[in-house]
Structures are given as structure tokens and as C-alpha cells.
Amino acid sequence: MKNLKYLLAGVFLTGLLFSGCKKAEEALDVKFDATYDADINVDVPPALRNVAFSKSTTLDPASDPNVSKYFDKIKKFEIQEITGEITSISKEVTLVTGTLSIYNENRNASWTLNNVPLTKGTVLTLDDSGGGWDTVSQILKDKQVFTVRVEGEVSEGDVSFTIKIKIKTKVTASPL
């Protein structure tokens, strides 16, 4: 019976020691903000209505200096916000239907947009309702160059616009 008490006490102390080490390690974690953004320039040819377009660009997770510093020690990327803002437009149109996709060779997150008036300053907020933020977090954690694509149809042609895609994250890295 005495041996059982010592054994249970030893198991208990070992559990405390391991949980304490994990908490100590977490206390040393470095947390910082990293924002990825890219301008996508869209030129829609002249046409009467519902004119299709598709443009993309790539982003590199290591382009942020802090991410680059802790590149091999990153534990997680936590998405804070994903937006697309129309920063310039030659004339106001409606995005009849559109898709914004963020992907790499292994993962894909996409959002569908319908009947959105596009004017300078229009902000498209891409929420996490379909689990897209978790996928984008994993894309960033893959630490590979990834693609951002905007495609769809606008109400009329002969329009040019720039959409700035912005991904705001909170990054956790281990300094050890």
C-alpha cells in the first residue's frame, strides 16, 4: 500500500513537471502581427454586360521580416482578418458574381461574392463562415509561395480596377 502511495505521488509530480515545462515553453513564445497584401490589377475588355475576368498574384509567407526571422520555428498563424479593397476603379460597376481564392498546391480557400457594387473604397470582408480562415492559416504554415486569384463577371466592360488583398495574422513562434 505504501508503494502504491509513492507510485501515485510520483505519477502526480511527473504530470506537474511536464505540464509546467510546457507552460514555461509557451511563456517564452514570441507573438507578433504579420500582414500580407498584394494589389491585383484587373482590366476588363469592352463589352455590353456580364464580362468575365480572372487575375492572380503570388505571395510569399517569408516576405514578412519577423516571419522570415522565425521561419523554422513558427507554431501557428492565426487569421485576424482577410479583406479586399477597391483602391482604384475607372468607372463604377457591379460585381455580378465573383470568387476570391487563396491557395497553394495542397489547400484552397475561396469566397463567393454576388451583386456587389464596386466603387473606390469598397471593402470586401471575407469572413470565416466556411472555415476559410483555418485553411489560409494552414497555407501560411506550409511556408510556400501561394496564389491569390480574383475572378468573376462585372456588369459592363471597359473597366479597370485594382483590388488590394490584405491578410492580417497573429503569428506564434518559439525562440528555442
URGIBEL-V301607 format. One record per residue. N is the residue number from 1. SS is DSSP state (H for helix, E for strand, C for the rest). PHI is phi in degrees with one decimal (none if undefined). PSI is psi in whole degrees, 0 to 359 (none if undefined). Layout:
BEGIN
n=N ss=SS phi=PHI psi=PSI
n=N ss=SS phi=PHI psi=PSI
END
This chain:
BEGIN
n=1 ss=C phi=none psi=320
n=2 ss=H phi=-62.6 psi=319
n=3 ss=H phi=-63.5 psi=324
n=4 ss=H phi=-64.7 psi=321
n=5 ss=H phi=-61.5 psi=314
n=6 ss=H phi=-64.6 psi=321
n=7 ss=H phi=-63.8 psi=313
n=8 ss=H phi=-63.9 psi=320
n=9 ss=H phi=-63.5 psi=320
n=10 ss=H phi=-64.0 psi=317
n=11 ss=H phi=-62.3 psi=317
n=12 ss=H phi=-61.3 psi=312
n=13 ss=H phi=-64.7 psi=322
n=14 ss=H phi=-62.1 psi=317
n=15 ss=H phi=-61.2 psi=317
n=16 ss=H phi=-63.1 psi=318
n=17 ss=H phi=-61.2 psi=312
n=18 ss=H phi=-67.2 psi=319
n=19 ss=H phi=-68.7 psi=326
n=20 ss=H phi=-66.6 psi=320
n=21 ss=H phi=-64.1 psi=318
n=22 ss=H phi=-63.6 psi=318
n=23 ss=H phi=-66.4 psi=322
n=24 ss=H phi=-64.9 psi=319
n=25 ss=H phi=-63.8 psi=317
n=26 ss=H phi=-64.1 psi=327
n=27 ss=H phi=-64.8 psi=333
n=28 ss=H phi=-83.7 psi=348
n=29 ss=C phi=-54.8 psi=145
n=30 ss=E phi=-100.7 psi=130
n=31 ss=E phi=-122.0 psi=136
n=32 ss=E phi=-153.7 psi=161
n=33 ss=E phi=-89.6 psi=142
n=34 ss=E phi=-136.7 psi=130
n=35 ss=E phi=-119.8 psi=131
n=36 ss=E phi=-112.2 psi=130
n=37 ss=E phi=-142.3 psi=154
n=38 ss=E phi=-152.7 psi=142
n=39 ss=E phi=-93.6 psi=131
n=40 ss=E phi=-115.0 psi=118
n=41 ss=E phi=-93.9 psi=123
n=42 ss=E phi=-114.7 psi=127
n=43 ss=E phi=-118.6 psi=114
n=44 ss=E phi=-99.1 psi=126
n=45 ss=C phi=-67.5 psi=161
n=46 ss=C phi=-61.9 psi=137
n=47 ss=C phi=-172.2 psi=165
n=48 ss=C phi=-73.6 psi=313
n=49 ss=C phi=-162.4 psi=163
n=50 ss=C phi=44.0 psi=67
n=51 ss=E phi=-99.6 psi=127
n=52 ss=E phi=-80.4 psi=150
n=53 ss=E phi=-145.9 psi=159
n=54 ss=E phi=-158.7 psi=122
n=55 ss=E phi=-140.9 psi=151
n=56 ss=E phi=-146.7 psi=166
n=57 ss=E phi=-149.6 psi=168
n=58 ss=E phi=-115.9 psi=154
n=59 ss=E phi=-131.1 psi=149
n=60 ss=C phi=-115.5 psi=121
n=61 ss=H phi=-55.4 psi=330
n=62 ss=H phi=-77.8 psi=0
n=63 ss=H phi=-70.4 psi=339
n=64 ss=C phi=-79.8 psi=130
n=65 ss=H phi=-61.1 psi=323
n=66 ss=H phi=-70.6 psi=320
n=67 ss=H phi=-62.1 psi=317
n=68 ss=H phi=-60.7 psi=320
n=69 ss=H phi=-62.6 psi=319
n=70 ss=C phi=-107.7 psi=21
n=71 ss=H phi=-46.3 psi=312
n=72 ss=H phi=-85.0 psi=359
n=73 ss=H phi=-118.7 psi=13
n=74 ss=E phi=-74.3 psi=130
n=75 ss=E phi=-92.4 psi=318
n=76 ss=E phi=-161.1 psi=155
n=77 ss=E phi=-112.8 psi=127
n=78 ss=E phi=-112.6 psi=116
n=79 ss=E phi=-69.8 psi=131
n=80 ss=E phi=-100.9 psi=326
n=81 ss=E phi=-169.8 psi=144
n=82 ss=E phi=-130.7 psi=125
n=83 ss=E phi=-137.2 psi=160
n=84 ss=E phi=-129.7 psi=125
n=85 ss=E phi=-118.8 psi=133
n=86 ss=E phi=-77.7 psi=109
n=87 ss=E phi=-94.1 psi=340
n=88 ss=E phi=-156.4 psi=150
n=89 ss=E phi=-157.1 psi=139
n=90 ss=C phi=-78.1 psi=331
n=91 ss=C phi=-160.0 psi=154
n=92 ss=C phi=-72.2 psi=133
n=93 ss=E phi=-139.8 psi=175
n=94 ss=E phi=-111.8 psi=134
n=95 ss=E phi=-79.2 psi=101
n=96 ss=E phi=-63.6 psi=309
n=97 ss=E phi=-149.8 psi=143
n=98 ss=E phi=-156.4 psi=161
n=99 ss=E phi=-136.3 psi=134
n=100 ss=E phi=-113.6 psi=124
n=101 ss=E phi=-123.6 psi=142
n=102 ss=E phi=-125.2 psi=122
n=103 ss=E phi=-155.0 psi=160
n=104 ss=C phi=-130.6 psi=194
n=105 ss=C phi=-68.9 psi=343
n=106 ss=C phi=-110.5 psi=339
n=107 ss=C phi=-139.0 psi=155
n=108 ss=E phi=-147.7 psi=128
n=109 ss=E phi=-120.5 psi=136
n=110 ss=E phi=-145.2 psi=153
n=111 ss=E phi=-128.4 psi=140
n=112 ss=E phi=-105.3 psi=136
n=113 ss=E phi=-125.2 psi=138
n=114 ss=E phi=-134.5 psi=138
n=115 ss=E phi=51.1 psi=55
n=116 ss=E phi=-107.5 psi=119
n=117 ss=E phi=-65.9 psi=130
n=118 ss=E phi=-105.6 psi=118
n=119 ss=C phi=-136.0 psi=165
n=120 ss=C phi=-61.4 psi=129
n=121 ss=C phi=96.8 psi=351
n=122 ss=C phi=-60.1 psi=129
n=123 ss=E phi=-113.6 psi=125
n=124 ss=E phi=-100.7 psi=113
n=125 ss=E phi=-94.9 psi=122
n=126 ss=C phi=-99.6 psi=104
n=127 ss=C phi=-82.7 psi=181
n=128 ss=C phi=-101.9 psi=22
n=129 ss=C phi=-61.3 psi=330
n=130 ss=C phi=-104.0 psi=14
n=131 ss=C phi=80.2 psi=13
n=132 ss=H phi=-62.9 psi=326
n=133 ss=H phi=-64.0 psi=320
n=134 ss=H phi=-62.4 psi=320
n=135 ss=H phi=-65.4 psi=317
n=136 ss=H phi=-64.4 psi=322
n=137 ss=H phi=-58.4 psi=316
n=138 ss=H phi=-67.5 psi=322
n=139 ss=H phi=-59.9 psi=315
n=140 ss=H phi=-64.9 psi=319
n=141 ss=H phi=-67.2 psi=335
n=142 ss=C phi=-63.4 psi=340
n=143 ss=C phi=59.1 psi=35
n=144 ss=C phi=-116.4 psi=156
n=145 ss=C phi=-59.3 psi=138
n=146 ss=E phi=-129.7 psi=166
n=147 ss=E phi=-111.5 psi=143
n=148 ss=E phi=-118.2 psi=123
n=149 ss=E phi=-124.1 psi=137
n=150 ss=E phi=-120.6 psi=127
n=151 ss=E phi=-148.1 psi=159
n=152 ss=E phi=159.1 psi=205
n=153 ss=E phi=-132.1 psi=137
n=154 ss=E phi=-107.9 psi=160
n=155 ss=C phi=-64.8 psi=332
n=156 ss=C phi=-151.7 psi=158
n=157 ss=C phi=-88.5 psi=192
n=158 ss=C phi=56.7 psi=50
n=159 ss=E phi=-135.5 psi=145
n=160 ss=E phi=-125.5 psi=138
n=161 ss=E phi=-149.0 psi=158
n=162 ss=E phi=-118.5 psi=130
n=163 ss=E phi=-115.4 psi=125
n=164 ss=E phi=-95.0 psi=116
n=165 ss=E phi=-90.6 psi=131
n=166 ss=E phi=-131.6 psi=127
n=167 ss=E phi=-117.7 psi=112
n=168 ss=E phi=-99.8 psi=130
n=169 ss=E phi=-133.1 psi=160
n=170 ss=E phi=-113.9 psi=124
n=171 ss=E phi=-109.0 psi=138
n=172 ss=E phi=-116.6 psi=128
n=173 ss=E phi=-134.2 psi=155
n=174 ss=C phi=-98.4 psi=130
n=175 ss=C phi=-79.2 psi=352
n=176 ss=C phi=-87.7 psi=none
END
